[in-house]
């Protein structure tokens, strides 16, 4: 759904199936913003963001989750719960957050 909403607004979106695919794309493409779910198989969103912050510090990151679970503790979640995009969220909420994140870094994801 995020892919459709963002694409319709002119953003270039690369959707992938898992964290490993996301890391491969980041190694090959110039990416401004990465949106990841917290709960994913193999590697969770917090682990992904830790790698991205280390290897690709220029990439803006956003976590989304409908449920993090009491068993899931991480500095990103524990110290910045307000930074999680909580599901379900509306298209308006998604677009506002993306716009705010990109504006903070004075970058634009929109195609010319």
N, C-alpha and C positions, 0 to 999 in steps of 0.2 A: 504494500500500500504506500509506504514512504516513497518508493521509487516512482510510482505513478504520480503522486502529489507533487513531488519536487520536479520531475520531468515536465509536467504540465506548466510549471511556473518558469521554465527556461533553464533550470539547473542541469548540468551534465552529471548524470548519475551512473555509477558503476556498482551494480549489485552483485554480491558474491554469496556463496553458500555457507562459508565457515570462516573462522579466524585465520586459518592457514592460507586460504585463498586471498583474504584481505591483505595479509603480509606480502604475498607475492605481487599483488597489484601495486602496493605501496613501493616496492622495490623497482617497479618499472614505470609508474605513472606519477605525474605531479598531481597530488591530491591536497585539497585545502581542508576538507572536513571529513571525518570518519564518524559515522553513527553506528553504534554496536549495542546489541542486547546484552544484558548482564549474564543471563543464563543461556549458555550454549554448550553443546557437547564438545568433548575433547579439550577445549580451551575456553574459559569463560571471558566475558567482556573485560573484567578487571585485569586479567592476565594479558589480554590483547593490548589494552591501553598502556600497561607498563612497558611492553615491548615497543609500542609505537612511540611513546614518550622518549624512550632511550635512543631508538634508531632513526626516528623521523620527528624530531622535536618541533618542526615547523607545522606539523599537521594538527589542526584543531580537532578535539575529540568530544564526543557526546555519548553518554550511556543512556539506554532506555530499558525499562523493565516494568513488568506487571507484578513481579514478585521477586524479592531478593532472598527471602527466607532467613530465619534466625541463624541458620548454620553458616550463612555466607557473610563473613566479615572481611572487610578490606579497607585500607586507609582511604581509598577514593570514596567508597560508600559511607564509611563511618564519619569522615571529616567533611564531606560535601554532599549530604543527602539532598539538599536543595538543587543540586546540579543534575540529578537524575531526571530524565523525562519519563514521567510515570504514565503507564498504560492504564486504561485506554486514553489516548489524547486525540484531539481533533486536528484536522488539516491546518486550521488557523493557528493552533498552538505549535505545531511542528514548524510551520513557515515562519512564525514569529521567532522561535528559538534559533533556527538556522540563520535568519537575517541578523539577529543579535550577535551570534557567534562570529559570523563573517565580518560584521561591522567592527567588532572589537579589534580585529586584526587588519582592518582596512583592505580586505581582499574581496573579490567578487567571483562567485561560482557561475554566474550567468554567462552564457555564450554571447558573443557580439551579435 
